[in-house]
Each structure stands twice: as structure tokens, then as C-alpha cells.
């Protein structure tokens, strides 16, 4: 049996007031349409057809060749959009889901349950519905026993129909060929001159076909039309992500003050403190302490590591590492095991091997640092000459004195020391002490009484 989806993503999304196509607006780090596609794929679709129109090129650039495209170049209603989407599959035997590209909260598990009921009942169409706490503005689903009698819009509903709490989500399952037949019968004889997908339900009912409805959680059907609704959807998605992490064995001290992206992974027995933001494809190991007030993006962190009040971006941190407070690890930084990255330390495009300590007030940029190195306070790897970046190398068991400038490109070999306050411009041999500072000169009686 063919199982396809038609995902409607052609609308302008005017209420969003953005230069970004609405399906590409992000929530918890992923575009809205990605959530819908993930839910469709969870059910096991053979083909996913995305109907595009407004900013079509942007959506194609994002989805590339992962889907089939159909075009709705004129906005003539949901029925008209599905007419475009049905064309590539109209001759197939099977089932098609009609989904909306701006409903990121729909769950694959919900769709699978509705599909099973649709097949078991042998329906031509199944409407996904929900019980709304406040149904104002939604189309009401009027039942006739287990079947649907009709779907009526708010403006056309009688007082009795307005009292119905079951609403149309705008998402459906159809027999492909029966949907194609119903679409061929649609007309746009209405004030808006549009083709309504809901009219296909009435057409199928009039043909004696079996049409039913399956109720899912109201939260799952909520669409996103403006920034307020986007924030509401993101809050739900974040709550789900945080709960997923907690149920996997992670302690989250304050879930409402913690942000976790859709693709983040956290190991068991880790603890996340308030104000933590975990984004992108971040992977955190076991028994870690993260936060408070920490932001980690696209970074891999080993086991038994503690990161406090710091920012890490596109980097890698080993096991038993201490980072922060107030540290900044910029992209392409790699820190080994048993390393200390202390307060007000910045690491950029650098590798730091096991056992090294960068305790405080230090910048290490474009450098390869060996094992068991100690950086004194105020050290700077001077990697930029005003035109080009240069790379330095520091060997194992090196001691860098406080307020040392390492002017790149420079090499400090194994076991060497640099004296505090030195500016190192030449290679330092193994086990040598490099002193690169002016000899102290005292000017007696240099300060005159009037200067005091």
C-alpha cells in the first residue's frame, strides 16, 4: 500500500511579518516544516509532496531533493493547494495524509494511531480533530454516530453547532483516488472565489462514502500564524524536549528556565541548572554538571565534566574537564581530558591536550597546546598581525608565566618555561627558560613634589 503525504507550505504567512517563509521559521532550532516532515516519515510515508508557492526557492534550498514539489502559484484556497499536490500520485492505490507546514506540534505517534483507525474502519476519509477548550473561530465537526455528517465553519454555524467543542484540525487522511475524485468536483462558488478542502468531505459523504474523525490532543494541532503563536509552539516543543531528557535519566533543576533543542542529547545522571541553553547537535556525556547560565551550541562534551556560566560553540570537550565561570570556547576548539578552562578564558580554533590548565584571564587562539601545560594569568597567544592569522605550538609540560605574550607563529618546546611578563617571539628550546623583558631600571627621585 502506498502511503504519501501532501504538506501545504505555499501560503504567504503575512501575519508573521517576516522576510523568511513561514514554514522555515524556527522553533527549538528547527524549521517548522521539518517537524511536520519528521512526523510524516515516522508513519512510514513512501513519498512526501510539499506544495510551495511563496518563497518557493527558499523552501527548496532548505529541503533540497528530500521531497517531491508541487506548485501553487495562485492562492486559491486549501482545496486548490491539494489539487496541485495530488497530481503526482493521483493514479496510485493507497492513502495520503494532508498536513500543514506550520503545525510543528503534530506527533508522529498521533498520525500513526489515526492511520490505523482509518484503515481498520475502511474509510474514504478521516478528519483529524481535537476538543478545543475555546472553539471560537474553528470549523466544527458535526458527527452522525461514528461518521461525520458535516464540517461547518464558525460563521455558518447555528447556535447548537457553535456549542460543539470538536474542531477540524485542517489535517486529513484520504484514499488517494477518492480524494482525486472529490477534488475534481470542487467549485469555487463562494465570496472568496476559493476551493475549500472541507468541501471534499461533503462530496464524499454525498457519494455514500464512509467519512470519520479521530480526536488527538488539542495542543498537537495548533498552527503558527504569528510571532505570538510561534513562541507558544516553541514553549511546547521545549517542554517536550526537556521532559524527554529528564525521562532519560537527567536532572533538570528548573525545567521552565531551561532551553533544550530538538537534536540535543544528554547522558544519564547529568545535572542541568537554570538558565542553560543547549542548541544544535550538542551531545553531553554522563555525570556532567551544566550551568547555571550556560549556552552550548553544536558541541560534544565528555563524561564527568562541569561547565558553569560559559559559552561553547562548535567545539569538543573531553572527560573530567572544568570550564568557567565566564569562559568562551569559540568554533573549532578541542579540549582533552582533565583540563581546566577557568574564568575569563577564551579559546578559539585551538587544541588543548590532557591535563593542561588555563586558569584565568587568558586568550588561546589558533594554537596547538600539549599535555600538562600551565598557563599563568594574563597570557595571550598573539595570533593576528593585523592582516593574517598565525598558529603557534606549545609542547608538553610547559610553564607559561603570568602576562606572557606568545607572538605567533612561535614554538615553545617540551618542558620549557617563560618568565612572567615576557613577550616571546622566537622558538624556545626544550627545558629552557625564556626571558624576554627589559631589565628593570629605577630612576631615583624621578617623582617631583608637585607631581604628587
PADOBA-150508 format. One record per residue (C-alpha): residue in three letters; residue number from 0; x, y, z. Coordinates in pm, 1 decimal. Layout:
<sites>
<'ALA' NUM <X Y Z>>
...
</sites>
This chain:
<sites>
<'UNK' 0 <0.0 0.0 0.0>>
<'UNK' 1 <126.4 344.7 -91.8>>
<'UNK' 2 <131.6 595.7 192.6>>
<'UNK' 3 <203.2 952.8 87.8>>
<'UNK' 4 <174.2 1294.8 237.9>>
<'UNK' 5 <80.7 1631.4 94.1>>
<'UNK' 6 <221.6 1912.1 307.1>>
<'UNK' 7 <77.0 2257.1 245.0>>
<'UNK' 8 <351.1 2521.1 252.7>>
<'UNK' 9 <259.1 2773.4 -15.4>>
<'UNK' 10 <97.4 3049.4 189.0>>
<'UNK' 11 <240.0 3397.1 233.4>>
<'UNK' 12 <218.4 3398.7 613.0>>
<'UNK' 13 <151.1 3771.9 620.0>>
<'UNK' 14 <79.0 3780.2 993.4>>
<'UNK' 15 <430.9 3659.2 1066.5>>
<'UNK' 16 <568.9 3986.7 924.2>>
<'UNK' 17 <896.8 3832.8 815.7>>
<'UNK' 18 <1124.0 3803.4 514.3>>
<'UNK' 19 <1153.2 3432.9 596.8>>
<'UNK' 20 <896.6 3189.4 457.5>>
<'UNK' 21 <670.7 3081.0 742.7>>
<'UNK' 22 <749.9 2707.7 710.6>>
<'UNK' 23 <1117.6 2797.8 757.6>>
<'UNK' 24 <1065.4 2991.9 1079.1>>
<'UNK' 25 <1245.7 2804.8 1355.2>>
<'UNK' 26 <1131.7 2665.0 1688.3>>
<'UNK' 27 <1379.8 2493.0 1920.0>>
<'UNK' 28 <1639.8 2518.7 1647.7>>
<'UNK' 29 <1449.5 2355.0 1362.1>>
<'UNK' 30 <1227.4 2497.0 1085.2>>
<'UNK' 31 <855.8 2435.2 1138.8>>
<'UNK' 32 <824.6 2223.2 826.9>>
<'UNK' 33 <1097.1 1986.3 949.8>>
<'UNK' 34 <877.2 1882.9 1241.5>>
<'UNK' 35 <588.9 1807.5 1006.6>>
<'UNK' 36 <809.4 1605.0 773.7>>
<'UNK' 37 <951.6 1411.3 1068.2>>
<'UNK' 38 <601.3 1323.1 1183.1>>
<'UNK' 39 <506.4 1209.9 831.5>>
<'UNK' 40 <818.7 996.5 798.5>>
<'UNK' 41 <752.3 841.3 1139.3>>
<'UNK' 42 <432.9 693.4 996.0>>
<'UNK' 43 <628.9 542.9 706.4>>
<'UNK' 44 <547.2 754.3 403.3>>
<'UNK' 45 <672.2 643.2 62.2>>
<'UNK' 46 <660.2 994.4 -80.9>>
<'UNK' 47 <621.8 1339.8 69.8>>
<'UNK' 48 <485.8 1611.7 -156.8>>
<'UNK' 49 <538.2 1970.2 -42.5>>
<'UNK' 50 <313.6 2229.2 -205.2>>
<'UNK' 51 <508.2 2553.5 -236.1>>
<'UNK' 52 <441.3 2899.4 -374.5>>
<'UNK' 53 <552.2 3198.3 -168.3>>
<'UNK' 54 <934.1 3198.5 -139.9>>
<'UNK' 55 <939.8 2860.2 -310.2>>
<'UNK' 56 <1310.9 2881.8 -386.5>>
<'UNK' 57 <1396.2 2929.5 -20.0>>
<'UNK' 58 <1199.0 2622.4 82.0>>
<'UNK' 59 <1356.1 2417.3 -197.9>>
<'UNK' 60 <1701.9 2530.8 -92.5>>
<'UNK' 61 <1631.9 2400.7 255.9>>
<'UNK' 62 <1460.4 2070.5 172.8>>
<'UNK' 63 <1663.6 2005.9 -144.9>>
<'UNK' 64 <1574.5 1670.2 -304.7>>
<'UNK' 65 <1434.0 1508.0 10.2>>
<'UNK' 66 <1074.9 1566.4 -107.4>>
<'UNK' 67 <862.7 1598.4 -421.8>>
<'UNK' 68 <748.0 1951.6 -505.0>>
<'UNK' 69 <416.2 2081.1 -633.0>>
<'UNK' 70 <343.7 2447.0 -704.2>>
<'UNK' 71 <51.3 2663.8 -604.4>>
<'UNK' 72 <133.5 2985.4 -785.0>>
<'UNK' 73 <-204.5 3145.6 -709.9>>
<'UNK' 74 <-354.8 3138.1 -362.8>>
<'UNK' 75 <-699.3 2991.0 -428.2>>
<'UNK' 76 <-763.2 2803.2 -105.9>>
<'UNK' 77 <-665.2 2477.5 60.3>>
<'UNK' 78 <-858.8 2267.3 -190.3>>
<'UNK' 79 <-671.1 2432.9 -474.0>>
<'UNK' 80 <-337.6 2363.5 -297.7>>
<'UNK' 81 <-422.0 1994.7 -258.1>>
<'UNK' 82 <-524.1 1981.3 -625.3>>
<'UNK' 83 <-163.3 2065.0 -709.9>>
<'UNK' 84 <-28.0 1816.1 -460.7>>
<'UNK' 85 <-242.1 1523.5 -574.0>>
<'UNK' 86 <-121.9 1531.6 -935.1>>
<'UNK' 87 <199.2 1326.3 -888.9>>
<'UNK' 88 <11.8 1046.9 -706.9>>
<'UNK' 89 <-344.7 1063.1 -841.0>>
<'UNK' 90 <-320.2 724.6 -1012.9>>
<'UNK' 91 <-178.8 539.9 -714.3>>
<'UNK' 92 <-367.6 299.8 -489.9>>
<'UNK' 93 <-314.2 395.4 -131.0>>
<'UNK' 94 <-358.0 659.1 136.0>>
<'UNK' 95 <-248.3 1020.2 150.5>>
<'UNK' 96 <-212.1 1240.1 457.3>>
<'UNK' 97 <-283.7 1608.2 410.9>>
<'UNK' 98 <-77.2 1805.0 661.7>>
<'UNK' 99 <5.0 2170.5 721.7>>
<'UNK' 100 <359.0 2303.7 703.6>>
<'UNK' 101 <301.0 2534.6 1000.9>>
<'UNK' 102 <184.2 2276.7 1258.8>>
<'UNK' 103 <509.7 2168.3 1428.1>>
<'UNK' 104 <337.2 2015.1 1729.8>>
<'UNK' 105 <174.1 1726.0 1545.4>>
<'UNK' 106 <323.6 1397.6 1665.5>>
<'UNK' 107 <414.1 1100.1 1451.9>>
<'UNK' 108 <257.2 875.0 1714.3>>
<'UNK' 109 <-74.4 1058.9 1673.7>>
<'UNK' 110 <-64.9 1025.2 1296.7>>
<'UNK' 111 <12.3 653.6 1324.6>>
<'UNK' 112 <-286.0 598.7 1556.6>>
<'UNK' 113 <-518.5 786.8 1320.2>>
<'UNK' 114 <-385.7 592.9 1020.6>>
<'UNK' 115 <-452.0 260.7 1194.2>>
<'UNK' 116 <-809.1 365.2 1272.0>>
<'UNK' 117 <-858.9 493.1 916.7>>
<'UNK' 118 <-751.3 158.6 771.6>>
<'UNK' 119 <-940.5 -52.5 1023.8>>
<'UNK' 120 <-1264.9 138.9 963.6>>
<'UNK' 121 <-1224.6 125.0 584.1>>
<'UNK' 122 <-1289.8 494.9 540.3>>
<'UNK' 123 <-1256.8 710.7 233.5>>
<'UNK' 124 <-1152.3 999.9 457.0>>
<'UNK' 125 <-1064.4 1058.2 820.1>>
<'UNK' 126 <-1052.1 1406.8 966.4>>
<'UNK' 127 <-803.0 1471.3 1245.8>>
<'UNK' 128 <-993.2 1660.3 1512.9>>
<'UNK' 129 <-944.4 1788.6 1866.3>>
<'UNK' 130 <-1156.5 1901.5 2156.3>>
<'UNK' 131 <-1096.6 2274.9 2189.7>>
<'UNK' 132 <-1127.6 2449.7 2524.6>>
<'UNK' 133 <-1238.5 2756.4 2329.7>>
<'UNK' 134 <-1355.8 2660.4 1979.2>>
<'UNK' 135 <-1422.3 3015.7 1859.0>>
<'UNK' 136 <-1301.1 3058.9 1502.5>>
<'UNK' 137 <-1258.3 2688.9 1430.1>>
<'UNK' 138 <-1466.9 2476.5 1197.8>>
<'UNK' 139 <-1695.4 2242.0 1396.7>>
<'UNK' 140 <-1711.1 1872.2 1321.8>>
<'UNK' 141 <-2069.7 1753.0 1334.9>>
<'UNK' 142 <-2099.2 1379.3 1381.9>>
<'UNK' 143 <-2360.3 1123.7 1285.6>>
<'UNK' 144 <-2268.4 842.0 1517.6>>
<'UNK' 145 <-1918.0 723.8 1429.6>>
<'UNK' 146 <-1928.3 904.7 1096.3>>
<'UNK' 147 <-1909.5 1272.7 1011.4>>
<'UNK' 148 <-2224.9 1446.1 899.5>>
<'UNK' 149 <-2053.4 1770.7 800.7>>
<'UNK' 150 <-1791.3 2027.4 884.3>>
<'UNK' 151 <-1932.0 2374.1 939.6>>
<'UNK' 152 <-1737.1 2698.6 972.9>>
<'UNK' 153 <-1787.5 2929.7 1271.0>>
<'UNK' 154 <-1959.7 3198.5 1064.2>>
<'UNK' 155 <-2206.8 2948.5 918.8>>
<'UNK' 156 <-2276.6 2751.4 1238.8>>
<'UNK' 157 <-2608.3 2751.9 1422.1>>
<'UNK' 158 <-2612.2 2816.0 1795.3>>
<'UNK' 159 <-2632.1 2441.4 1856.1>>
<'UNK' 160 <-2335.6 2378.4 1623.2>>
<'UNK' 161 <-2134.0 2653.0 1788.9>>
<'UNK' 162 <-2172.6 2466.5 2116.2>>
<'UNK' 163 <-1983.5 2167.6 1969.8>>
<'UNK' 164 <-1627.7 2151.1 2104.2>>
<'UNK' 165 <-1487.0 1910.9 1843.9>>
<'UNK' 166 <-1298.0 2110.9 1582.0>>
<'UNK' 167 <-1134.4 2046.8 1246.3>>
<'UNK' 168 <-752.9 2050.0 1260.5>>
<'UNK' 169 <-714.4 2100.4 884.2>>
<'UNK' 170 <-529.0 1766.9 862.4>>
<'UNK' 171 <-673.9 1454.3 699.6>>
<'UNK' 172 <-624.0 1100.7 574.9>>
<'UNK' 173 <-776.9 1016.6 235.6>>
<'UNK' 174 <-796.5 727.7 -3.6>>
<'UNK' 175 <-586.1 873.4 -285.8>>
<'UNK' 176 <-818.3 802.1 -575.4>>
<'UNK' 177 <-1129.5 904.9 -383.2>>
<'UNK' 178 <-965.2 1232.8 -287.2>>
<'UNK' 179 <-872.5 1291.0 -654.1>>
<'UNK' 180 <-1236.8 1227.6 -747.9>>
<'UNK' 181 <-1367.7 1470.3 -482.8>>
<'UNK' 182 <-1119.7 1737.9 -585.9>>
<'UNK' 183 <-1239.7 1709.7 -945.6>>
<'UNK' 184 <-1589.2 1801.7 -825.3>>
<'UNK' 185 <-1484.8 2110.2 -626.5>>
<'UNK' 186 <-1617.9 2450.9 -723.3>>
<'UNK' 187 <-1525.3 2797.0 -604.8>>
<'UNK' 188 <-1874.2 2946.4 -598.8>>
<'UNK' 189 <-1818.6 3148.8 -283.5>>
<'UNK' 190 <-1742.9 3506.1 -186.5>>
<'UNK' 191 <-1368.4 3440.0 -174.1>>
<'UNK' 192 <-1357.5 3253.0 -503.7>>
<'UNK' 193 <-1156.6 2978.0 -336.1>>
<'UNK' 194 <-1161.5 2598.6 -338.8>>
<'UNK' 195 <-1214.5 2461.6 11.8>>
<'UNK' 196 <-1069.4 2124.9 108.9>>
<'UNK' 197 <-1353.6 2078.2 357.5>>
<'UNK' 198 <-1593.8 2061.9 62.6>>
<'UNK' 199 <-1433.9 1729.8 -39.3>>
<'UNK' 200 <-1570.9 1582.1 283.3>>
<'UNK' 201 <-1925.6 1679.2 185.9>>
<'UNK' 202 <-1871.8 1542.1 -165.3>>
<'UNK' 203 <-1755.9 1206.5 -33.3>>
<'UNK' 204 <-2043.9 1188.9 213.3>>
<'UNK' 205 <-2290.1 1266.8 -67.5>>
<'UNK' 206 <-2138.6 978.6 -266.5>>
<'UNK' 207 <-2214.0 743.0 20.2>>
<'UNK' 208 <-1852.0 708.1 123.1>>
<'UNK' 209 <-1754.0 642.6 481.2>>
<'UNK' 210 <-1602.8 951.4 644.3>>
<'UNK' 211 <-1496.1 958.3 1008.8>>
<'UNK' 212 <-1292.3 1154.9 1257.3>>
<'UNK' 213 <-1023.4 1076.4 1513.2>>
<'UNK' 214 <-951.0 1301.2 1809.2>>
<'UNK' 215 <-595.6 1395.5 1906.6>>
<'UNK' 216 <-470.3 1627.6 2179.2>>
<'UNK' 217 <-565.7 1990.8 2114.5>>
<'UNK' 218 <-208.8 2105.5 2172.9>>
<'UNK' 219 <-84.4 1887.1 1887.3>>
<'UNK' 220 <-292.9 2054.4 1616.6>>
<'UNK' 221 <-207.9 2414.2 1693.8>>
<'UNK' 222 <-76.8 2606.4 1394.7>>
<'UNK' 223 <162.1 2900.6 1382.0>>
<'UNK' 224 <42.0 3218.8 1215.4>>
<'UNK' 225 <225.6 3495.6 1400.5>>
<'UNK' 226 <512.8 3551.8 1641.7>>
<'UNK' 227 <294.3 3503.2 1946.9>>
<'UNK' 228 <183.3 3160.3 1825.5>>
<'UNK' 229 <542.6 3079.9 1729.2>>
<'UNK' 230 <653.8 3148.4 2085.8>>
<'UNK' 231 <369.9 2933.6 2219.1>>
<'UNK' 232 <465.3 2645.5 1990.2>>
<'UNK' 233 <831.0 2676.6 2086.0>>
<'UNK' 234 <738.9 2664.1 2454.1>>
<'UNK' 235 <553.4 2335.9 2397.1>>
<'UNK' 236 <837.5 2187.8 2192.9>>
<'UNK' 237 <1091.4 2292.1 2454.7>>
<'UNK' 238 <882.1 2139.3 2730.0>>
<'UNK' 239 <870.7 1812.7 2536.1>>
<'UNK' 240 <1247.9 1821.0 2483.2>>
<'UNK' 241 <1318.2 1890.5 2849.6>>
<'UNK' 242 <1079.3 1616.1 2960.2>>
<'UNK' 243 <1240.9 1371.3 2717.2>>
<'UNK' 244 <1582.9 1444.5 2866.0>>
<'UNK' 245 <1451.4 1412.7 3222.0>>
<'UNK' 246 <1283.9 1080.4 3146.9>>
<'UNK' 247 <1614.5 953.0 3006.8>>
<'UNK' 248 <1783.9 999.2 3343.5>>
<'UNK' 249 <1890.6 1365.5 3359.5>>
<'UNK' 250 <1815.3 1605.9 3644.9>>
<'UNK' 251 <1685.4 1943.7 3529.2>>
<'UNK' 252 <1670.2 2173.9 3830.5>>
<'UNK' 253 <1416.5 2415.1 3682.3>>
<'UNK' 254 <1255.5 2288.8 3359.2>>
<'UNK' 255 <1079.8 2618.8 3289.4>>
<'UNK' 256 <1415.6 2801.9 3296.4>>
<'UNK' 257 <1599.7 2555.1 3072.1>>
<'UNK' 258 <1609.6 2550.6 2690.3>>
<'UNK' 259 <1693.5 2229.4 2506.5>>
<'UNK' 260 <1694.8 2199.2 2127.1>>
<'UNK' 261 <1535.1 1919.3 1930.9>>
<'UNK' 262 <1861.6 1740.1 1843.0>>
<'UNK' 263 <2037.1 1766.8 2180.2>>
<'UNK' 264 <2145.6 1454.4 2368.2>>
<'UNK' 265 <2234.5 1441.8 2740.2>>
<'UNK' 266 <2377.7 1141.6 2925.3>>
<'UNK' 267 <2235.5 988.3 3243.0>>
<'UNK' 268 <2298.7 1138.6 3585.6>>
<'UNK' 269 <2393.4 1474.8 3440.6>>
<'UNK' 270 <2250.6 1782.1 3612.0>>
<'UNK' 271 <2133.9 2092.1 3426.0>>
<'UNK' 272 <2099.2 2413.5 3622.4>>
<'UNK' 273 <1865.1 2706.4 3541.5>>
<'UNK' 274 <1949.1 2946.4 3262.8>>
<'UNK' 275 <2109.4 2677.5 3048.8>>
<'UNK' 276 <2059.2 2681.0 2669.6>>
<'UNK' 277 <2155.7 2367.4 2476.0>>
<'UNK' 278 <2129.3 2408.1 2098.0>>
<'UNK' 279 <2203.1 2236.4 1770.1>>
<'UNK' 280 <2354.0 1888.6 1770.6>>
<'UNK' 281 <2504.5 1921.6 2116.7>>
<'UNK' 282 <2596.1 1593.7 2287.2>>
<'UNK' 283 <2664.8 1591.5 2661.4>>
<'UNK' 284 <2804.1 1286.7 2837.8>>
<'UNK' 285 <2716.1 1124.4 3169.7>>
<'UNK' 286 <2756.0 1271.4 3519.4>>
<'UNK' 287 <2807.8 1623.8 3390.6>>
<'UNK' 288 <2710.4 1947.3 3562.6>>
<'UNK' 289 <2591.9 2212.2 3316.9>>
<'UNK' 290 <2507.6 2567.2 3419.2>>
<'UNK' 291 <2373.7 2782.9 3555.3>>
<'UNK' 292 <2359.8 3048.0 3282.4>>
<'UNK' 293 <2544.7 2847.4 3018.7>>
<'UNK' 294 <2494.3 2833.9 2641.6>>
<'UNK' 295 <2625.9 2535.8 2444.1>>
<'UNK' 296 <2580.7 2505.8 2066.4>>
<'UNK' 297 <2682.2 2215.0 1839.0>>
<'UNK' 298 <2936.8 2093.2 2092.3>>
<'UNK' 299 <3038.2 1748.3 2214.9>>
<'UNK' 300 <3114.3 1712.1 2585.7>>
<'UNK' 301 <3255.4 1403.2 2756.3>>
<'UNK' 302 <3168.6 1247.0 3092.3>>
<'UNK' 303 <3211.8 1397.7 3440.3>>
<'UNK' 304 <3263.3 1748.9 3304.7>>
<'UNK' 305 <3146.0 2069.7 3471.2>>
<'UNK' 306 <3061.1 2385.7 3276.5>>
<'UNK' 307 <2949.1 2694.7 3467.9>>
<'UNK' 308 <2833.9 3032.9 3332.2>>
<'UNK' 309 <3008.1 2986.9 2997.5>>
<'UNK' 310 <2952.3 2984.2 2621.1>>
<'UNK' 311 <3070.8 2699.8 2398.4>>
<'UNK' 312 <3021.1 2692.4 2021.0>>
<'UNK' 313 <3107.6 2412.4 1774.9>>
<'UNK' 314 <3376.8 2269.5 1997.0>>
<'UNK' 315 <3472.9 1946.0 2170.2>>
<'UNK' 316 <3541.4 1894.9 2540.8>>
<'UNK' 317 <3679.2 1577.1 2696.4>>
<'UNK' 318 <3619.1 1393.9 3024.5>>
<'UNK' 319 <3665.3 1538.0 3372.7>>
<'UNK' 320 <3705.2 1892.5 3242.7>>
<'UNK' 321 <3620.5 2210.2 3432.5>>
<'UNK' 322 <3505.0 2508.2 3226.2>>
<'UNK' 323 <3421.9 2851.7 3362.7>>
<'UNK' 324 <3281.9 3056.6 3506.0>>
<'UNK' 325 <3276.4 3314.4 3225.5>>
<'UNK' 326 <3473.8 3110.9 2972.2>>
<'UNK' 327 <3419.7 3130.8 2595.7>>
<'UNK' 328 <3507.8 2844.6 2362.0>>
<'UNK' 329 <3476.6 2953.0 2001.9>>
<'UNK' 330 <3440.4 2723.3 1697.2>>
<'UNK' 331 <3693.6 2451.7 1618.4>>
<'UNK' 332 <3830.3 2427.7 1968.6>>
<'UNK' 333 <3914.6 2086.1 2112.0>>
<'UNK' 334 <3995.5 2026.0 2477.0>>
<'UNK' 335 <4122.5 1691.9 2607.5>>
<'UNK' 336 <4065.7 1515.3 2940.7>>
<'UNK' 337 <4135.0 1653.7 3289.1>>
<'UNK' 338 <4171.6 2007.2 3154.8>>
<'UNK' 339 <4082.1 2329.1 3335.9>>
<'UNK' 340 <3947.4 2622.7 3136.9>>
<'UNK' 341 <3896.4 2885.5 3404.1>>
<'UNK' 342 <3730.6 3222.3 3446.8>>
<'UNK' 343 <3756.5 3483.0 3171.4>>
<'UNK' 344 <3939.6 3244.4 2939.6>>
<'UNK' 345 <3878.9 3245.3 2564.8>>
<'UNK' 346 <3972.7 2953.0 2340.9>>
<'UNK' 347 <3947.9 2984.8 1962.6>>
<'UNK' 348 <4038.0 2731.5 1692.2>>
<'UNK' 349 <4280.3 2563.5 1930.2>>
<'UNK' 350 <4360.0 2214.8 2058.4>>
<'UNK' 351 <4446.9 2169.0 2424.4>>
<'UNK' 352 <4572.8 1827.8 2530.6>>
<'UNK' 353 <4513.2 1632.1 2850.5>>
<'UNK' 354 <4595.8 1773.1 3192.3>>
<'UNK' 355 <4653.3 2132.1 3082.7>>
<'UNK' 356 <4537.5 2423.9 3297.6>>
<'UNK' 357 <4429.1 2757.2 3152.8>>
<'UNK' 358 <4314.8 2902.2 3479.7>>
<'UNK' 359 <4214.9 3263.5 3422.5>>
<'UNK' 360 <4229.9 3579.6 3211.6>>
<'UNK' 361 <4391.1 3411.3 2913.0>>
<'UNK' 362 <4339.0 3400.6 2537.0>>
<'UNK' 363 <4447.4 3094.8 2337.7>>
<'UNK' 364 <4373.8 3138.8 1967.3>>
<'UNK' 365 <4499.7 2936.0 1670.3>>
<'UNK' 366 <4730.7 2720.0 1879.7>>
<'UNK' 367 <4816.0 2356.6 1949.0>>
<'UNK' 368 <4886.4 2302.8 2316.7>>
<'UNK' 369 <5036.6 1984.0 2460.3>>
<'UNK' 370 <4981.8 1787.3 2779.4>>
<'UNK' 371 <5019.3 1917.6 3134.8>>
<'UNK' 372 <5081.4 2278.2 3035.4>>
<'UNK' 373 <5020.2 2555.6 3286.6>>
<'UNK' 374 <4915.8 2899.0 3162.8>>
<'UNK' 375 <4977.2 3182.7 3403.5>>
<'UNK' 376 <4720.8 3456.6 3447.8>>
<'UNK' 377 <4703.6 3711.8 3167.8>>
<'UNK' 378 <4866.2 3503.9 2894.8>>
<'UNK' 379 <4785.1 3598.2 2534.4>>
<'UNK' 380 <4856.3 3396.9 2222.3>>
<'UNK' 381 <4902.6 3689.8 1983.8>>
<'UNK' 382 <4770.3 3523.2 1669.8>>
<'UNK' 383 <4681.3 3821.8 1447.0>>
<'UNK' 384 <4931.8 4058.8 1287.6>>
<'UNK' 385 <4668.7 4294.1 1152.1>>
<'UNK' 386 <4639.8 4111.8 822.1>>
<'UNK' 387 <4677.5 3735.9 874.1>>
<'UNK' 388 <4616.6 3481.7 1149.0>>
<'UNK' 389 <4913.7 3268.2 1253.6>>
<'UNK' 390 <4936.1 2944.5 1453.0>>
<'UNK' 391 <5161.5 2861.3 1747.4>>
<'UNK' 392 <5267.8 2533.6 1908.4>>
<'UNK' 393 <5326.3 2471.1 2277.5>>
<'UNK' 394 <5475.0 2136.1 2377.9>>
<'UNK' 395 <5414.4 1910.9 2677.9>>
<'UNK' 396 <5492.0 2008.6 3039.1>>
<'UNK' 397 <5543.6 2375.5 2952.0>>
<'UNK' 398 <5501.7 2651.7 3210.5>>
<'UNK' 399 <5384.5 2985.9 3072.4>>
<'UNK' 400 <5449.4 3267.5 3319.0>>
<'UNK' 401 <5188.6 3531.3 3400.3>>
<'UNK' 402 <5138.5 3809.9 3145.3>>
<'UNK' 403 <5329.3 3630.9 2872.8>>
<'UNK' 404 <5266.9 3726.5 2509.4>>
<'UNK' 405 <5331.6 3442.4 2264.4>>
<'UNK' 406 <5364.0 3619.8 1927.9>>
<'UNK' 407 <5253.8 3376.1 1658.7>>
<'UNK' 408 <5386.8 3190.3 1479.2>>
<'UNK' 409 <5608.6 3067.4 1760.2>>
<'UNK' 410 <5700.6 2732.3 1916.0>>
<'UNK' 411 <5763.8 2657.1 2282.1>>
<'UNK' 412 <5916.8 2309.9 2310.7>>
<'UNK' 413 <5858.5 2046.0 2577.6>>
<'UNK' 414 <5943.3 2130.9 2936.1>>
<'UNK' 415 <6024.1 2496.3 2870.1>>
<'UNK' 416 <5937.4 2790.2 3094.7>>
<'UNK' 417 <5863.8 3151.1 3008.1>>
<'UNK' 418 <5931.4 3422.7 3262.0>>
<'UNK' 419 <5641.3 3637.1 3377.8>>
<'UNK' 420 <5591.4 3948.1 3168.0>>
<'UNK' 421 <5780.2 3814.3 2865.9>>
<'UNK' 422 <5695.4 3872.6 2500.7>>
<'UNK' 423 <5809.7 3557.7 2321.6>>
<'UNK' 424 <5886.6 3596.3 1950.4>>
<'UNK' 425 <6144.5 3321.2 1894.2>>
<'UNK' 426 <6137.0 2945.1 1942.0>>
<'UNK' 427 <6203.3 2830.5 2300.0>>
<'UNK' 428 <6417.6 2511.7 2324.4>>
<'UNK' 429 <6326.7 2214.2 2542.5>>
<'UNK' 430 <6367.2 2270.8 2916.6>>
<'UNK' 431 <6484.1 2629.6 2860.4>>
<'UNK' 432 <6376.1 2940.5 3048.1>>
<'UNK' 433 <6281.1 3220.5 2808.5>>
<'UNK' 434 <6311.2 3573.0 2946.4>>
<'UNK' 435 <6201.7 3845.7 2707.7>>
<'UNK' 436 <6155.3 4164.1 2904.6>>
<'UNK' 437 <6354.9 4481.6 2965.4>>
<'UNK' 438 <6589.5 4488.9 3261.5>>
<'UNK' 439 <6439.3 4689.0 3548.8>>
<'UNK' 440 <6578.0 5041.1 3583.1>>
<'UNK' 441 <6494.1 5260.7 3883.9>>
<'UNK' 442 <6509.2 5639.3 3832.3>>
<'UNK' 443 <6585.1 5782.9 4174.3>>
<'UNK' 444 <6393.9 6099.8 4272.2>>
<'UNK' 445 <6207.9 6092.2 3940.2>>
<'UNK' 446 <5875.8 6198.5 4102.9>>
<'UNK' 447 <5884.9 6566.0 4199.6>>
<'UNK' 448 <5675.2 6705.0 4490.7>>
<'UNK' 449 <5447.3 6897.8 4254.0>>
<'UNK' 450 <5352.7 6569.7 4080.5>>
<'UNK' 451 <5217.5 6414.5 4396.2>>
</sites>
